[in-house]
């Protein structure tokens, strides 16, 4: 069951996306920038991803 199906709102869903980008893109699963704190992404109107 997806987060949306479990009742997650837009703010929670966006937070999940940001955490995913932080881990996968910026930190490469912990290999790069291990001490990276918060990541903030602003002004996204549309996101299309193949998962």
mmCIF file of the N, C-alpha and C atoms, coordinates in Angstrom:
data_MODEL
# 
_entry.id   MODEL 
# 
loop_
_atom_site.group_PDB 
_atom_site.id 
_atom_site.type_symbol 
_atom_site.label_atom_id 
_atom_site.label_alt_id 
_atom_site.label_comp_id 
_atom_site.label_asym_id 
_atom_site.label_entity_id 
_atom_site.label_seq_id 
_atom_site.pdbx_PDB_ins_code 
_atom_site.Cartn_x 
_atom_site.Cartn_y 
_atom_site.Cartn_z 
_atom_site.occupancy 
_atom_site.B_iso_or_equiv 
_atom_site.pdbx_formal_charge 
_atom_site.auth_seq_id 
_atom_site.auth_comp_id 
_atom_site.auth_asym_id 
_atom_site.auth_atom_id 
_atom_site.pdbx_PDB_model_num 
ATOM 1   N N  . UNK A 1 1  ? 0.849  -1.172 0.000   1.00 0.00 ? 1  UNK A N  1 
ATOM 2   C CA . UNK A 1 1  ? 0.000  0.000  0.000   1.00 0.00 ? 1  UNK A CA 1 
ATOM 3   C C  . UNK A 1 1  ? 0.898  1.239  0.000   1.00 0.00 ? 1  UNK A C  1 
ATOM 4   N N  . UNK A 1 2  ? 0.571  2.200  -0.849  1.00 0.00 ? 2  UNK A N  1 
ATOM 5   C CA . UNK A 1 2  ? 1.381  3.411  -0.960  1.00 0.00 ? 2  UNK A CA 1 
ATOM 6   C C  . UNK A 1 2  ? 1.101  4.367  0.193   1.00 0.00 ? 2  UNK A C  1 
ATOM 7   N N  . UNK A 1 3  ? 2.022  5.298  0.349   1.00 0.00 ? 3  UNK A N  1 
ATOM 8   C CA . UNK A 1 3  ? 1.847  6.317  1.393   1.00 0.00 ? 3  UNK A CA 1 
ATOM 9   C C  . UNK A 1 3  ? 0.572  7.118  1.150   1.00 0.00 ? 3  UNK A C  1 
ATOM 10  N N  . UNK A 1 4  ? 0.279  7.428  -0.097  1.00 0.00 ? 4  UNK A N  1 
ATOM 11  C CA . UNK A 1 4  ? -0.938 8.171  -0.438  1.00 0.00 ? 4  UNK A CA 1 
ATOM 12  C C  . UNK A 1 4  ? -2.166 7.371  -0.028  1.00 0.00 ? 4  UNK A C  1 
ATOM 13  N N  . UNK A 1 5  ? -2.152 6.067  -0.308  1.00 0.00 ? 5  UNK A N  1 
ATOM 14  C CA . UNK A 1 5  ? -3.279 5.202  0.058   1.00 0.00 ? 5  UNK A CA 1 
ATOM 15  C C  . UNK A 1 5  ? -3.434 5.074  1.573   1.00 0.00 ? 5  UNK A C  1 
ATOM 16  N N  . UNK A 1 6  ? -2.338 5.283  2.301   1.00 0.00 ? 6  UNK A N  1 
ATOM 17  C CA . UNK A 1 6  ? -2.374 5.216  3.761   1.00 0.00 ? 6  UNK A CA 1 
ATOM 18  C C  . UNK A 1 6  ? -2.765 6.545  4.385   1.00 0.00 ? 6  UNK A C  1 
ATOM 19  N N  . UNK A 1 7  ? -3.050 7.541  3.544   1.00 0.00 ? 7  UNK A N  1 
ATOM 20  C CA . UNK A 1 7  ? -3.539 8.814  4.045   1.00 0.00 ? 7  UNK A CA 1 
ATOM 21  C C  . UNK A 1 7  ? -2.498 9.910  4.184   1.00 0.00 ? 7  UNK A C  1 
ATOM 22  N N  . UNK A 1 8  ? -1.304 9.699  3.643   1.00 0.00 ? 8  UNK A N  1 
ATOM 23  C CA . UNK A 1 8  ? -0.263 10.725 3.727   1.00 0.00 ? 8  UNK A CA 1 
ATOM 24  C C  . UNK A 1 8  ? -0.678 11.944 2.907   1.00 0.00 ? 8  UNK A C  1 
ATOM 25  N N  . UNK A 1 9  ? -0.437 13.124 3.457   1.00 0.00 ? 9  UNK A N  1 
ATOM 26  C CA . UNK A 1 9  ? -0.728 14.370 2.762   1.00 0.00 ? 9  UNK A CA 1 
ATOM 27  C C  . UNK A 1 9  ? 0.444  14.794 1.887   1.00 0.00 ? 9  UNK A C  1 
ATOM 28  N N  . UNK A 1 10 ? 0.238  15.878 1.166   1.00 0.00 ? 10 UNK A N  1 
ATOM 29  C CA . UNK A 1 10 ? 1.273  16.374 0.253   1.00 0.00 ? 10 UNK A CA 1 
ATOM 30  C C  . UNK A 1 10 ? 2.573  16.703 0.975   1.00 0.00 ? 10 UNK A C  1 
ATOM 31  N N  . UNK A 1 11 ? 2.500  17.315 2.156   1.00 0.00 ? 11 UNK A N  1 
ATOM 32  C CA . UNK A 1 11 ? 3.721  17.675 2.891   1.00 0.00 ? 11 UNK A CA 1 
ATOM 33  C C  . UNK A 1 11 ? 4.528  16.431 3.256   1.00 0.00 ? 11 UNK A C  1 
ATOM 34  N N  . UNK A 1 12 ? 3.853  15.391 3.708   1.00 0.00 ? 12 UNK A N  1 
ATOM 35  C CA . UNK A 1 12 ? 4.552  14.150 4.075   1.00 0.00 ? 12 UNK A CA 1 
ATOM 36  C C  . UNK A 1 12 ? 5.143  13.481 2.838   1.00 0.00 ? 12 UNK A C  1 
ATOM 37  N N  . UNK A 1 13 ? 4.390  13.465 1.747   1.00 0.00 ? 13 UNK A N  1 
ATOM 38  C CA . UNK A 1 13 ? 4.894  12.860 0.521   1.00 0.00 ? 13 UNK A CA 1 
ATOM 39  C C  . UNK A 1 13 ? 6.121  13.610 -0.002  1.00 0.00 ? 13 UNK A C  1 
ATOM 40  N N  . UNK A 1 14 ? 6.083  14.934 0.036   1.00 0.00 ? 14 UNK A N  1 
ATOM 41  C CA . UNK A 1 14 ? 7.236  15.734 -0.400  1.00 0.00 ? 14 UNK A CA 1 
ATOM 42  C C  . UNK A 1 14 ? 8.440  15.467 0.489   1.00 0.00 ? 14 UNK A C  1 
ATOM 43  N N  . UNK A 1 15 ? 8.214  15.337 1.786   1.00 0.00 ? 15 UNK A N  1 
ATOM 44  C CA . UNK A 1 15 ? 9.302  15.014 2.707   1.00 0.00 ? 15 UNK A CA 1 
ATOM 45  C C  . UNK A 1 15 ? 9.935  13.679 2.383   1.00 0.00 ? 15 UNK A C  1 
ATOM 46  N N  . UNK A 1 16 ? 9.115  12.702 2.004   1.00 0.00 ? 16 UNK A N  1 
ATOM 47  C CA . UNK A 1 16 ? 9.647  11.393 1.610   1.00 0.00 ? 16 UNK A CA 1 
ATOM 48  C C  . UNK A 1 16 ? 10.513 11.499 0.367   1.00 0.00 ? 16 UNK A C  1 
ATOM 49  N N  . UNK A 1 17 ? 10.068 12.291 -0.594  1.00 0.00 ? 17 UNK A N  1 
ATOM 50  C CA . UNK A 1 17 ? 10.836 12.476 -1.826  1.00 0.00 ? 17 UNK A CA 1 
ATOM 51  C C  . UNK A 1 17 ? 12.176 13.140 -1.532  1.00 0.00 ? 17 UNK A C  1 
ATOM 52  N N  . UNK A 1 18 ? 12.160 14.170 -0.705  1.00 0.00 ? 18 UNK A N  1 
ATOM 53  C CA . UNK A 1 18 ? 13.392 14.889 -0.359  1.00 0.00 ? 18 UNK A CA 1 
ATOM 54  C C  . UNK A 1 18 ? 14.374 13.953 0.354   1.00 0.00 ? 18 UNK A C  1 
ATOM 55  N N  . UNK A 1 19 ? 13.894 13.149 1.281   1.00 0.00 ? 19 UNK A N  1 
ATOM 56  C CA . UNK A 1 19 ? 14.773 12.201 1.979   1.00 0.00 ? 19 UNK A CA 1 
ATOM 57  C C  . UNK A 1 19 ? 15.361 11.190 1.003   1.00 0.00 ? 19 UNK A C  1 
ATOM 58  N N  . UNK A 1 20 ? 14.567 10.760 0.038   1.00 0.00 ? 20 UNK A N  1 
ATOM 59  C CA . UNK A 1 20 ? 15.068 9.838  -0.984  1.00 0.00 ? 20 UNK A CA 1 
ATOM 60  C C  . UNK A 1 20 ? 16.155 10.468 -1.833  1.00 0.00 ? 20 UNK A C  1 
ATOM 61  N N  . UNK A 1 21 ? 15.930 11.714 -2.285  1.00 0.00 ? 21 UNK A N  1 
ATOM 62  C CA . UNK A 1 21 ? 16.961 12.421 -3.050  1.00 0.00 ? 21 UNK A CA 1 
ATOM 63  C C  . UNK A 1 21 ? 18.231 12.588 -2.217  1.00 0.00 ? 21 UNK A C  1 
ATOM 64  N N  . UNK A 1 22 ? 18.065 12.928 -0.957  1.00 0.00 ? 22 UNK A N  1 
ATOM 65  C CA . UNK A 1 22 ? 19.218 13.122 -0.082  1.00 0.00 ? 22 UNK A CA 1 
ATOM 66  C C  . UNK A 1 22 ? 20.052 11.847 -0.010  1.00 0.00 ? 22 UNK A C  1 
ATOM 67  N N  . UNK A 1 23 ? 19.403 10.732 0.224   1.00 0.00 ? 23 UNK A N  1 
ATOM 68  C CA . UNK A 1 23 ? 20.118 9.471  0.372   1.00 0.00 ? 23 UNK A CA 1 
ATOM 69  C C  . UNK A 1 23 ? 20.703 8.970  -0.941  1.00 0.00 ? 23 UNK A C  1 
ATOM 70  N N  . UNK A 1 24 ? 19.909 8.996  -2.001  1.00 0.00 ? 24 UNK A N  1 
ATOM 71  C CA . UNK A 1 24 ? 20.344 8.393  -3.263  1.00 0.00 ? 24 UNK A CA 1 
ATOM 72  C C  . UNK A 1 24 ? 21.241 9.333  -4.074  1.00 0.00 ? 24 UNK A C  1 
ATOM 73  N N  . UNK A 1 25 ? 20.818 10.584 -4.262  1.00 0.00 ? 25 UNK A N  1 
ATOM 74  C CA . UNK A 1 25 ? 21.545 11.491 -5.144  1.00 0.00 ? 25 UNK A CA 1 
ATOM 75  C C  . UNK A 1 25 ? 22.721 12.179 -4.450  1.00 0.00 ? 25 UNK A C  1 
ATOM 76  N N  . UNK A 1 26 ? 22.468 12.795 -3.310  1.00 0.00 ? 26 UNK A N  1 
ATOM 77  C CA . UNK A 1 26 ? 23.520 13.575 -2.658  1.00 0.00 ? 26 UNK A CA 1 
ATOM 78  C C  . UNK A 1 26 ? 24.496 12.713 -1.870  1.00 0.00 ? 26 UNK A C  1 
ATOM 79  N N  . UNK A 1 27 ? 24.009 11.694 -1.176  1.00 0.00 ? 27 UNK A N  1 
ATOM 80  C CA . UNK A 1 27 ? 24.872 10.893 -0.318  1.00 0.00 ? 27 UNK A CA 1 
ATOM 81  C C  . UNK A 1 27 ? 25.262 9.556  -0.940  1.00 0.00 ? 27 UNK A C  1 
ATOM 82  N N  . UNK A 1 28 ? 24.660 9.175  -2.044  1.00 0.00 ? 28 UNK A N  1 
ATOM 83  C CA . UNK A 1 28 ? 24.974 7.924  -2.724  1.00 0.00 ? 28 UNK A CA 1 
ATOM 84  C C  . UNK A 1 28 ? 24.959 6.749  -1.753  1.00 0.00 ? 28 UNK A C  1 
ATOM 85  N N  . UNK A 1 29 ? 23.882 6.661  -0.970  1.00 0.00 ? 29 UNK A N  1 
ATOM 86  C CA . UNK A 1 29 ? 23.733 5.561  -0.022  1.00 0.00 ? 29 UNK A CA 1 
ATOM 87  C C  . UNK A 1 29 ? 24.723 5.612  1.128   1.00 0.00 ? 29 UNK A C  1 
ATOM 88  N N  . UNK A 1 30 ? 25.274 6.773  1.439   1.00 0.00 ? 30 UNK A N  1 
ATOM 89  C CA . UNK A 1 30 ? 26.203 6.923  2.549   1.00 0.00 ? 30 UNK A CA 1 
ATOM 90  C C  . UNK A 1 30 ? 27.671 7.017  2.146   1.00 0.00 ? 30 UNK A C  1 
ATOM 91  N N  . UNK A 1 31 ? 27.947 6.872  0.842   1.00 0.00 ? 31 UNK A N  1 
ATOM 92  C CA . UNK A 1 31 ? 29.329 6.917  0.353   1.00 0.00 ? 31 UNK A CA 1 
ATOM 93  C C  . UNK A 1 31 ? 29.853 8.352  0.272   1.00 0.00 ? 31 UNK A C  1 
ATOM 94  N N  . UNK A 1 32 ? 29.000 9.276  -0.158  1.00 0.00 ? 32 UNK A N  1 
ATOM 95  C CA . UNK A 1 32 ? 29.400 10.686 -0.297  1.00 0.00 ? 32 UNK A CA 1 
ATOM 96  C C  . UNK A 1 32 ? 28.729 11.522 0.780   1.00 0.00 ? 32 UNK A C  1 
ATOM 97  N N  . UNK A 1 33 ? 29.359 12.575 1.180   1.00 0.00 ? 33 UNK A N  1 
ATOM 98  C CA . UNK A 1 33 ? 28.831 13.581 2.101   1.00 0.00 ? 33 UNK A CA 1 
ATOM 99  C C  . UNK A 1 33 ? 28.116 12.932 3.296   1.00 0.00 ? 33 UNK A C  1 
ATOM 100 N N  . UNK A 1 34 ? 28.827 12.117 4.071   1.00 0.00 ? 34 UNK A N  1 
ATOM 101 C CA . UNK A 1 34 ? 28.170 11.396 5.167   1.00 0.00 ? 34 UNK A CA 1 
ATOM 102 C C  . UNK A 1 34 ? 27.588 12.301 6.254   1.00 0.00 ? 34 UNK A C  1 
ATOM 103 N N  . UNK A 1 35 ? 28.089 13.506 6.418   1.00 0.00 ? 35 UNK A N  1 
ATOM 104 C CA . UNK A 1 35 ? 27.591 14.394 7.464   1.00 0.00 ? 35 UNK A CA 1 
ATOM 105 C C  . UNK A 1 35 ? 26.533 15.371 6.993   1.00 0.00 ? 35 UNK A C  1 
ATOM 106 N N  . UNK A 1 36 ? 25.994 15.155 5.794   1.00 0.00 ? 36 UNK A N  1 
ATOM 107 C CA . UNK A 1 36 ? 25.010 16.076 5.239   1.00 0.00 ? 36 UNK A CA 1 
ATOM 108 C C  . UNK A 1 36 ? 23.789 16.159 6.137   1.00 0.00 ? 36 UNK A C  1 
ATOM 109 N N  . UNK A 1 37 ? 23.394 17.377 6.449   1.00 0.00 ? 37 UNK A N  1 
ATOM 110 C CA . UNK A 1 37 ? 22.210 17.596 7.281   1.00 0.00 ? 37 UNK A CA 1 
ATOM 111 C C  . UNK A 1 37 ? 20.953 17.617 6.449   1.00 0.00 ? 37 UNK A C  1 
ATOM 112 N N  . UNK A 1 38 ? 20.144 18.627 6.651   1.00 0.00 ? 38 UNK A N  1 
ATOM 113 C CA . UNK A 1 38 ? 18.873 18.737 5.948   1.00 0.00 ? 38 UNK A CA 1 
ATOM 114 C C  . UNK A 1 38 ? 19.071 19.120 4.491   1.00 0.00 ? 38 UNK A C  1 
ATOM 115 N N  . UNK A 1 39 ? 18.214 18.598 3.646   1.00 0.00 ? 39 UNK A N  1 
ATOM 116 C CA . UNK A 1 39 ? 18.153 18.956 2.236   1.00 0.00 ? 39 UNK A CA 1 
ATOM 117 C C  . UNK A 1 39 ? 16.796 19.596 2.009   1.00 0.00 ? 39 UNK A C  1 
ATOM 118 N N  . UNK A 1 40 ? 16.777 20.692 1.261   1.00 0.00 ? 40 UNK A N  1 
ATOM 119 C CA . UNK A 1 40 ? 15.531 21.386 0.990   1.00 0.00 ? 40 UNK A CA 1 
ATOM 120 C C  . UNK A 1 40 ? 15.376 21.546 -0.516  1.00 0.00 ? 40 UNK A C  1 
ATOM 121 N N  . UNK A 1 41 ? 14.232 21.180 -1.014  1.00 0.00 ? 41 UNK A N  1 
ATOM 122 C CA . UNK A 1 41 ? 13.904 21.347 -2.430  1.00 0.00 ? 41 UNK A CA 1 
ATOM 123 C C  . UNK A 1 41 ? 12.686 22.254 -2.492  1.00 0.00 ? 41 UNK A C  1 
ATOM 124 N N  . UNK A 1 42 ? 12.769 23.299 -3.307  1.00 0.00 ? 42 UNK A N  1 
ATOM 125 C CA . UNK A 1 42 ? 11.696 24.298 -3.388  1.00 0.00 ? 42 UNK A CA 1 
ATOM 126 C C  . UNK A 1 42 ? 11.117 24.386 -4.793  1.00 0.00 ? 42 UNK A C  1 
ATOM 127 N N  . UNK A 1 43 ? 9.898  24.825 -4.851  1.00 0.00 ? 43 UNK A N  1 
ATOM 128 C CA . UNK A 1 43 ? 9.233  25.215 -6.094  1.00 0.00 ? 43 UNK A CA 1 
ATOM 129 C C  . UNK A 1 43 ? 9.154  24.106 -7.144  1.00 0.00 ? 43 UNK A C  1 
ATOM 130 N N  . UNK A 1 44 ? 8.750  22.917 -6.728  1.00 0.00 ? 44 UNK A N  1 
ATOM 131 C CA . UNK A 1 44 ? 8.516  21.835 -7.682  1.00 0.00 ? 44 UNK A CA 1 
ATOM 132 C C  . UNK A 1 44 ? 7.038  21.856 -8.048  1.00 0.00 ? 44 UNK A C  1 
ATOM 133 N N  . UNK A 1 45 ? 6.776  22.008 -9.342  1.00 0.00 ? 45 UNK A N  1 
ATOM 134 C CA . UNK A 1 45 ? 5.401  21.999 -9.817  1.00 0.00 ? 45 UNK A CA 1 
ATOM 135 C C  . UNK A 1 45 ? 4.985  20.638 -10.347 1.00 0.00 ? 45 UNK A C  1 
ATOM 136 N N  . UNK A 1 46 ? 5.966  19.869 -10.832 1.00 0.00 ? 46 UNK A N  1 
ATOM 137 C CA . UNK A 1 46 ? 5.659  18.567 -11.409 1.00 0.00 ? 46 UNK A CA 1 
ATOM 138 C C  . UNK A 1 46 ? 6.899  17.682 -11.281 1.00 0.00 ? 46 UNK A C  1 
ATOM 139 N N  . UNK A 1 47 ? 6.680  16.433 -10.947 1.00 0.00 ? 47 UNK A N  1 
ATOM 140 C CA . UNK A 1 47 ? 7.772  15.465 -10.871 1.00 0.00 ? 47 UNK A CA 1 
ATOM 141 C C  . UNK A 1 47 ? 7.284  14.175 -11.498 1.00 0.00 ? 47 UNK A C  1 
ATOM 142 N N  . UNK A 1 48 ? 7.991  13.697 -12.488 1.00 0.00 ? 48 UNK A N  1 
ATOM 143 C CA . UNK A 1 48 ? 7.647  12.462 -13.163 1.00 0.00 ? 48 UNK A CA 1 
ATOM 144 C C  . UNK A 1 48 ? 8.819  11.510 -12.996 1.00 0.00 ? 48 UNK A C  1 
ATOM 145 N N  . UNK A 1 49 ? 8.584  10.367 -12.390 1.00 0.00 ? 49 UNK A N  1 
ATOM 146 C CA . UNK A 1 49 ? 9.672  9.435  -12.119 1.00 0.00 ? 49 UNK A CA 1 
ATOM 147 C C  . UNK A 1 49 ? 9.232  8.010  -12.415 1.00 0.00 ? 49 UNK A C  1 
ATOM 148 N N  . UNK A 1 50 ? 10.147 7.231  -12.937 1.00 0.00 ? 50 UNK A N  1 
ATOM 149 C CA . UNK A 1 50 ? 9.928  5.794  -13.095 1.00 0.00 ? 50 UNK A CA 1 
ATOM 150 C C  . UNK A 1 50 ? 10.527 5.101  -11.908 1.00 0.00 ? 50 UNK A C  1 
ATOM 151 N N  . UNK A 1 51 ? 9.726  4.393  -11.169 1.00 0.00 ? 51 UNK A N  1 
ATOM 152 C CA . UNK A 1 51 ? 10.206 3.713  -9.972  1.00 0.00 ? 51 UNK A CA 1 
ATOM 153 C C  . UNK A 1 51 ? 10.136 2.216  -10.135 1.00 0.00 ? 51 UNK A C  1 
# 
